[in-house]
Amino acid sequence: MQVEIDTLKNEIERLNTSLKEALDPKEFIEIRARSRELERHNETLEKEVENLQNLYNNYMLQMQTVITQRVIEAPGTKKLWWRFW
């Protein structure tokens, strides 16, 4: 009988300490709200990264086209010194 009482007392102490260490419900709600805010910000950043990748790919495609055009024009002829473009 005494062993059972001691076991139950230990269990009560363990549960009390776990309750003291547990998050406050208000704090938990704040953390959840912050988590949702960060998730939305993360989605925004992912969209920005995708847009930047598209911009980069378009720029590289344009540069490749310009390089190809310059090679096709006349590889042996030099432009006059006063023509910059």
C-alpha positions in Angstrom: 0.0 0.0 0.0 2.8 2.4 0.9 4.6 1.6 -2.3 1.5 2.6 -4.3 1.2 5.9 -2.4 4.9 6.7 -3.0 4.5 5.9 -6.7 1.5 8.1 -7.0 3.2 10.9 -5.2 6.2 10.7 -7.5 3.8 10.7 -10.5 2.1 13.8 -9.1 5.4 15.6 -8.6 6.5 14.6 -12.2 3.2 16.0 -13.6 3.5 19.2 -11.6 7.0 19.9 -12.9 5.9 19.1 -16.4 3.0 21.6 -16.0 5.3 24.2 -14.7 7.6 23.7 -17.7 4.8 23.7 -20.2 4.0 26.7 -22.4 1.5 29.3 -21.3 -1.6 29.1 -23.6 -1.2 32.8 -24.4 2.5 32.3 -25.2 1.5 29.4 -27.4 -1.0 31.5 -29.4 1.7 34.2 -29.9 4.1 31.6 -31.2 1.5 30.1 -33.5 0.7 33.6 -34.9 4.4 34.3 -35.4 4.8 31.0 -37.2 2.0 31.8 -39.6 3.5 35.2 -40.2 6.9 33.6 -41.0 5.2 31.1 -43.3 3.6 33.9 -45.3 6.9 35.8 -45.5 8.6 32.6 -46.7 6.0 32.2 -49.5 6.6 35.8 -50.5 10.4 35.2 -50.6 9.9 32.0 -52.6 7.9 34.0 -55.2 10.6 36.7 -55.3 13.3 34.0 -55.9 11.3 32.5 -58.7 10.8 36.0 -60.3 14.6 36.7 -60.0 15.4 33.3 -61.6 13.1 34.1 -64.5 14.7 37.5 -64.8 18.2 36.0 -64.8 17.2 33.3 -67.4 15.7 36.0 -69.7 18.8 38.1 -69.3 21.1 35.2 -70.1 19.0 34.3 -73.1 19.2 37.9 -74.3 22.9 38.0 -73.9 23.3 34.7 -75.7 21.3 36.1 -78.6 23.4 39.3 -78.7 26.6 37.2 -78.7 25.3 35.0 -81.5 24.3 38.0 -83.6 27.7 39.6 -83.1 29.4 36.4 -84.2 27.2 36.0 -87.3 27.5 39.7 -88.4 31.0 39.7 -89.7 33.7 38.0 -87.6 36.6 39.3 -89.7 35.6 43.0 -90.1 36.5 45.5 -87.5 34.2 48.4 -86.6 35.4 51.9 -86.9 36.8 53.4 -83.8 34.1 56.0 -83.4 31.3 53.5 -83.4 30.8 52.2 -80.0 27.8 49.9 -80.6 
